């Protein structure tokens, strides 16, 4: 049964492995080059917060962006591909070609066929996702020494920790269930792409509620000091203590800004601060990284289990 | 005799439609049974129920020992080589006779290193049948094994199946909507029509027990049991069961298998079903 699984799915397994290997080589090369560059060009005390480190930081930023743009699409596209090429054909192709009537009339019972395929391929998908996460997590600090930056950017967040594994597994389960439902590969692939996109958008919206947002009151500025935080909402606190979305009757004139300029808004804000207003920011601090990682992974794992259960139930109920 | 396959009160439903109703039959071990009936009669459904591809809504169907199945379109994995299909069979089965499979394919001139999609339709059918036989089944179920094959390939496939039957204790259940395909090979007949069982029995006994009568249309049918009749002008042709009628104007002869089957299919309300051994409760 293991041989059968390997023989039927080796194309997907090999292509995915080759892709990860290629990405690994690219990241390794980029990291080694950056390390050499730092060793040669960095002034003493850099990289770090020292004043003279600006040039080095910019040079590293350029290198980072050049490579990141090569695989920055992965958080969305990789799960969609996994679902379309690992999940959708698993049952869809068997039904489409009629080979399910060959596979499921041998001595190996249908439930065992399903169990082996789902666990072997699901395991491989999880391993692939973890490998991607490991490579990205080793690569990024080379460019961002000492700076927390994996929480605020949802794209990066979805490529580190346990997220890639959870997303890949979810997409695989979604594809398998869609294949069992449609009994065709192509519609199942389409559903996976749509499903992964919708799920990602939904969870992004939902992630504000994974934890009660932290609240902080600012005076004199409207910019939160923590650049890696996720902003949930903002408001003003009136001198009387009431919280409002937009101050009215404050006595501060607000003129419209033209073009790129922020000047009039800044004048207005300064006026408000002068009259005792304070600016409130609701946000998720980066210290909640793992809490968010596990919450999202938990949701996706539960959804994967439900979809896998649906596919198994559907298949066992009417195998022919 | 011990039945190789036995169905009791079998009923299968797709959504609201019953595709198989109240089906009770048994096929004795060692027989080559023909399952015939028009398209949509429920032949494939009965076979799928026998090999566990669907669960009946009512009744049950039981196979003594292991069953092997070759589905209608003889599914194989297109991108496997023939040798890989054999590995597939070995990995998926508890009993596997690799030597027999290899020598059988060699005898048929089918190269092991060839991809399945590179084989002709007849060769693919032979590979599918070889896989089924190599798992050493007690019952071989073949759904329209000869459909889409040219006359030569039909003959070859049929002959090679019969060679296996002769070699060991193997029961075969094969379906066809072309009766003449099965005439020379089958010794048990099952006729399905519109989801109901019409005929189940030993072919020779059935043929001996029926007569084809031709005579004028005013001739009396007293003393015989008419299965179905067809008129052409003033001439009547009938399939009857049991003793010939008393009216001497009838000309009687033994029916061919096709005539017998057609006679029953023409009148769905007629049936000839034996008392099933071991089924009286």
Contacts between the chains, C-beta under 8 A, distances in Angstrom:
chain1	res1	chain2	res2	distance
A	1	B	91	6.2
A	1	B	92	7.2
A	3	B	87	6.6
A	3	B	91	5.2
A	4	B	88	5.9
A	4	B	91	5.6
A	4	B	92	6.7
A	7	B	80	7.1
A	7	B	84	6.4
A	7	B	87	7.8
A	7	B	88	7.5
A	8	B	77	7.1
A	97	B	75	6.2
A	97	B	77	8.0
A	97	B	78	7.2
A	98	B	71	6.2
A	98	B	72	7.9
A	98	B	73	5.1
A	98	B	75	4.2
A	99	B	75	4.4
A	99	B	76	7.2
A	99	B	77	6.0
A	100	B	75	8.0
A	101	B	48	8.0
A	101	B	53	6.3
A	101	B	69	7.0
A	101	B	71	3.9
A	101	B	75	5.8
A	102	B	71	6.8
A	102	B	75	4.6
A	102	B	76	6.7
A	102	B	77	7.9
A	102	B	128	7.7
A	102	B	131	7.8
A	103	B	92	7.4
A	104	B	52	7.9
A	104	B	53	6.6
A	105	B	51	5.0
A	105	B	52	7.1
A	105	B	53	6.6
A	105	B	67	7.6
A	105	B	68	7.2
A	105	B	69	4.1
A	105	B	71	7.8
A	106	B	89	7.3
A	106	B	92	3.6
A	106	B	93	5.4
A	106	B	135	7.0
A	107	B	66	7.0
A	107	B	92	6.4
A	107	B	93	4.4
A	107	B	94	4.7
A	107	B	95	7.6
A	107	B	135	6.8
A	108	B	92	4.9
A	108	B	93	7.6
A	317	B	55	7.8
A	318	B	54	6.0
A	318	B	55	7.8
A	319	B	52	7.4
A	319	B	53	5.2
A	319	B	54	7.1
A	320	B	48	4.4
A	320	B	53	3.1
A	320	B	54	4.5
